[in-house]
Amino acid sequence: MLVLAFVFAYVAYTDGGWNVAAGVAVLVVSGLFAFLMWESLTDYPLTYRNGDRPALNVDGTGLYQVWDLAPGAGVSTVLEADGGSAAGKLAGDVSVGHGCEEARVRWRIRAGDPADEASAGISRADAPLASGTLSEGERRGLGDVPLRPQPPDAVLLTAVRVDDATCDTTLTWENPGFEGPGHGKFRFVFPVPSE
């Protein structure tokens, strides 16, 4: 898109007249779009390591990890960090999908991968980084959740349905990752992991 904007601006400039103003306007709008797209991405994305594999959806400037939750079902997934040694807090939003009014999902995000900790003979405090219970359509922003005392290599997300409804729902983590000072890795493309 930016290449087309530059070509348009060059043609407008060489043709003269009002086309110069139109070309500059296209460049400004294209630059603003690129900047806003870059701003909306997380600094250090989290990608699937093991456990219940979420569906990976890309929509607009968002990367979504989506878990299907049937009645009474639960999920447990380890997501690993792509770098992030300078990260200071979690990123993104956790939400429960629409279509099942009675659905209630208890979720929790904690630092570390239990398999790594068991093999190393260590145990982190069981206190979650973030947790809560969400109903249909509710959302919880994670941008205020500090990574204490330092960013982990991975996080464990667990979720369970705590309602008696017979309909299916979803738990979605939009732009899962860590935020750091500045913008971490410069990302104009989505950090889609290889399958």
C-alpha positions as CSV (number, residue, x, y, z in Angstrom):
1,M,0.0,0.0,0.0
2,L,2.8,2.4,0.8
3,V,4.5,1.7,-2.5
4,L,1.3,2.7,-4.3
5,A,1.1,5.8,-2.3
6,F,4.7,6.8,-3.2
7,V,4.0,6.0,-6.9
8,F,0.9,8.2,-6.7
9,A,2.8,11.0,-5.0
10,Y,5.6,10.9,-7.7
11,V,3.1,11.0,-10.6
12,A,1.2,13.8,-8.9
13,Y,4.4,15.8,-8.3
14,T,5.6,15.4,-11.8
15,D,2.2,16.4,-13.2
16,G,2.0,19.5,-11.0
17,G,-1.0,21.4,-9.9
18,W,-3.6,20.1,-7.4
19,N,-2.3,16.5,-7.8
20,V,0.7,17.4,-5.5
21,A,-1.7,18.1,-2.6
22,A,-3.7,14.9,-3.3
23,G,-0.4,12.9,-3.4
24,V,0.8,14.4,-0.1
25,A,-2.6,13.6,1.5
26,V,-2.4,10.0,0.3
27,L,1.1,9.7,1.8
28,V,0.0,11.2,5.1
29,V,-3.0,8.9,5.4
30,S,-0.9,5.8,4.4
31,G,1.8,6.7,7.0
32,L,-0.8,7.2,9.7
33,F,-2.4,3.9,8.9
34,A,1.0,2.1,9.1
35,F,1.9,3.8,12.4
36,L,-1.5,2.9,14.0
37,M,-1.2,-0.7,12.8
38,W,2.3,-0.9,14.3
39,E,1.0,0.6,17.6
40,S,-1.8,-1.9,18.0
41,L,0.5,-4.9,17.9
42,T,2.1,-6.3,21.1
43,D,5.8,-5.9,21.6
44,Y,6.6,-9.5,22.4
45,P,3.9,-11.9,21.1
46,L,3.0,-15.2,22.9
47,T,2.8,-18.3,20.7
48,Y,1.6,-21.8,21.3
49,R,4.0,-24.2,23.1
50,N,1.9,-27.1,24.4
51,G,-1.5,-28.1,25.9
52,D,-4.9,-27.4,24.3
53,R,-4.1,-25.7,21.0
54,P,-6.1,-22.5,20.4
55,A,-7.3,-21.5,17.0
56,L,-5.2,-18.7,15.6
57,N,-7.1,-15.9,13.9
58,V,-5.8,-12.7,12.3
59,D,-8.4,-10.0,11.7
60,G,-7.4,-6.4,10.8
61,T,-4.6,-5.4,13.1
62,G,-5.4,-8.1,15.7
63,L,-4.0,-11.5,16.4
64,Y,-6.4,-13.7,18.3
65,Q,-5.9,-17.0,20.2
66,V,-9.3,-18.6,20.5
67,W,-10.3,-21.6,22.7
68,D,-13.6,-23.4,22.1
69,L,-15.3,-24.3,25.4
70,A,-18.2,-26.8,25.4
71,P,-20.4,-27.1,28.4
72,G,-18.4,-28.1,31.5
73,A,-15.1,-28.1,29.5
74,G,-11.8,-26.6,30.5
75,V,-8.5,-25.8,28.7
76,S,-4.9,-25.6,29.7
77,T,-2.3,-24.0,27.3
78,V,1.3,-22.9,27.7
79,L,2.2,-20.0,25.5
80,E,5.9,-19.0,25.1
81,A,7.3,-15.6,24.8
82,D,9.2,-14.4,21.8
83,G,12.0,-12.6,23.6
84,G,10.8,-10.0,26.0
85,S,13.6,-9.6,28.6
86,A,12.7,-5.9,28.8
87,A,8.9,-6.5,29.0
88,G,7.1,-5.1,32.0
89,K,3.5,-6.2,31.7
90,L,1.0,-8.4,29.9
91,A,-0.7,-7.3,26.7
92,G,-4.0,-7.7,25.1
93,D,-7.6,-8.5,26.2
94,V,-9.3,-11.7,27.4
95,S,-13.0,-12.0,26.4
96,V,-15.8,-14.6,26.3
97,G,-17.6,-14.9,23.0
98,H,-21.2,-14.1,22.1
99,G,-24.0,-16.7,21.4
100,C,-24.3,-18.3,24.9
101,E,-25.9,-15.8,27.3
102,E,-25.6,-18.1,30.3
103,A,-21.9,-18.9,29.7
104,R,-19.5,-18.0,32.5
105,V,-15.8,-18.8,32.2
106,R,-13.2,-18.7,35.0
107,W,-9.8,-18.0,33.6
108,R,-6.3,-17.6,35.0
109,I,-2.9,-16.7,33.6
110,R,0.2,-17.6,35.6
111,A,4.0,-17.3,34.9
112,G,5.9,-20.3,33.7
113,D,5.5,-23.7,32.2
114,P,4.7,-26.4,34.8
115,A,6.6,-29.1,32.8
116,D,9.8,-26.9,32.7
117,E,9.5,-26.2,36.4
118,A,9.0,-29.9,37.4
119,S,12.0,-31.0,35.3
120,A,14.2,-28.2,36.9
121,G,13.0,-29.1,40.4
122,I,11.6,-25.6,41.0
123,S,8.2,-24.3,41.8
124,R,6.9,-20.8,41.3
125,A,4.4,-19.3,43.7
126,D,0.9,-20.4,42.5
127,A,-0.3,-16.8,42.5
128,P,-1.7,-15.9,39.1
129,L,-0.6,-12.9,37.1
130,A,-4.2,-12.3,36.2
131,S,-7.5,-14.1,36.8
132,G,-11.2,-13.6,36.8
133,T,-14.6,-14.8,35.7
134,L,-16.2,-13.5,32.5
135,S,-19.7,-13.8,31.1
136,E,-20.9,-13.5,27.5
137,G,-19.4,-10.5,25.8
138,E,-17.3,-9.3,28.8
139,R,-13.7,-8.3,28.3
140,R,-10.7,-7.8,30.6
141,G,-7.8,-5.7,29.5
142,L,-4.4,-7.0,30.6
143,G,-2.3,-4.0,30.0
144,D,-2.2,-3.1,33.7
145,V,-0.8,-6.5,34.8
146,P,2.9,-6.4,35.8
147,L,5.2,-9.2,35.1
148,R,6.8,-9.8,38.5
149,P,9.6,-10.1,39.4
150,Q,10.7,-10.5,35.8
151,P,9.2,-11.6,32.5
152,P,8.7,-15.4,32.3
153,D,9.7,-17.5,29.3
154,A,6.2,-18.8,29.1
155,V,2.7,-18.3,30.6
156,L,0.1,-20.9,31.5
157,L,-3.5,-20.0,30.6
158,T,-6.2,-22.2,32.2
159,A,-9.9,-21.7,31.8
160,V,-13.0,-23.7,32.8
161,R,-16.7,-23.3,32.2
162,V,-18.5,-22.6,35.6
163,D,-22.1,-22.5,34.4
164,D,-24.8,-25.1,33.7
165,A,-25.6,-23.9,30.2
166,T,-25.8,-26.4,27.3
167,C,-24.4,-24.1,24.6
168,D,-20.8,-23.7,23.4
169,T,-18.8,-20.5,23.9
170,T,-15.2,-19.3,23.3
171,L,-12.4,-17.7,25.3
172,T,-10.3,-15.3,23.2
173,W,-7.0,-13.6,24.0
174,E,-6.6,-10.7,21.6
175,N,-3.0,-9.7,20.8
176,P,-1.5,-12.1,23.5
177,G,2.0,-11.1,24.6
178,F,4.1,-8.8,26.7
179,E,4.5,-5.0,26.5
180,G,7.9,-3.4,27.1
181,P,9.4,0.0,27.0
182,G,9.2,1.4,23.5
183,H,8.0,-1.1,21.0
184,G,10.3,-4.2,21.4
185,K,10.7,-5.8,18.0
186,F,9.7,-3.6,15.1
187,R,6.6,-5.4,13.7
188,F,4.8,-4.5,10.5
189,V,3.8,-8.1,10.0
190,F,1.9,-10.4,12.3
191,P,4.0,-12.8,14.3
192,V,2.1,-15.9,13.1
193,P,3.9,-19.0,14.3
194,S,4.6,-21.9,12.0
195,E,2.5,-25.0,12.5
